[in-house]
Amino acid sequence: MNNYTRRYWPIVLYLFSCSLSFIDGSFILPENDPPTTAPKFLSRGHLYKVIVGETIELPCKVQNLGSFVLLWRKGSSVLTAGHLKITRDQRFKIVGDYNLQINGVKTQDAGDYICQLGDQENRDQVHTVEILVPPTLRALPHNGQVTARKGSTVTLECKASGNPVPTIFWFKKDVFSAPSHLSDSSTLILENVDRHHAGTYQCSADNGVKDRVSMDIELTILSPPEITVEKSWVHASEGYDVELVCIVNGDVNSEMLWYQNSFLLDATDRRSMYPRDERYSLIIRNFQPTDFGNYSCVADNALGRTKKYIEVSGRPGPADFISPGIGGFIDHYNLTWTIESIPPLDEIKLLYRRLLMNETYQHPGKWHEYHIKPTPIRTDGSHFLMSYLVRNLEHNAVYEAIVQAKNKYGWNEISDIHQFYTRNHDLLLDIDMEYKMGISSNIRISPTYFGIILSIFMLVFYPIISV
């Protein structure tokens, strides 16, 4: 018996048992028993989408089937004849009347399934099955680790498979903010990379079938050390402790060295060096006059050397203005500032000038200079708060001011320019707010006393505001 005969022999036996004759692929009833009503399909051909591994049932409902036989086939392969299963695949079976059930569908099960009516017309009904496959990802390289030199071009790649074809999304993870979307391509190209490109990149694939899948790729950038100093200028005084801080980014294997005036420093009973992750500290206890000077932190690794400088001085720090830009008066203004200094202040130099300006023109006037005997308020062990009332100003005008301070170690650097504005007559309230505190009290306050009150207010609230 050849393969063809062996394949269709069960069908022949089944048809013979039904007292039918097989002529040219058609099943014909004996002439003495003609059908009274022609068979009719009640179900319709349809496209079915099913996720791989699930079960699907394809309907085939026929009215007035009579003695005719229904065949299920896929392509040229016959699966069932009536209730007789022809295929050896145990996942296929007939349920209900003549519905075809497929358990645990596989990708190769996709295609057209034909329910054929064995009458003279060989009518059939076609169902199309599409197998949906959830996305899978494969990262390149497979270990998810990429190392590159600073300035190079890096290509990260993820290959996705599934049906429908998945869409790929690239993100960079950030512990301080939401992930940032970078690309929708299978490859992510990063050009001229530096330490800011280092981190964890995530590629995700989604095709609407089950959940999105993701993989992480860790990018490490090798570069010469990059140093930032916490403060490039540090105030100090004898007997106090001082901490200098350098933050090193780049290769984690960097070696940190500390210098004072080009001389390499070693740890002593007064001098300690502490590394903590990327933060390197030099702590000098019981500060001495010989400790003043220029310090440098030097970081070395296999790719290069980097140096940053820190000046340690006993002179006051630059003045930091905290008074508002818009004054509350038409002809005077209360300047308020803070200065960092451990020793007492010996002298204050204040300069101010009017700035003539309009939409197209700006011309500074002459500087007015005042030498002030300091009467500051100490806010903590190293800061002073000062206030000075500048009088005889023009209303609705723009002014600039700078301050310089001196202690036993010398003059500090001149402050940044502070710009302020005097009020216009039209902006004043009907109540004379220049010399009154509150509507109900009617207590008259002099401008000098007002400056003292403002200074006390800043003393109490400025540390809170600064925090």
Disulfide bonds with the S-S distance in Angstrom:
Cys60-Cys115 1.79
Cys158-Cys203 1.84
Cys246-Cys297 1.91
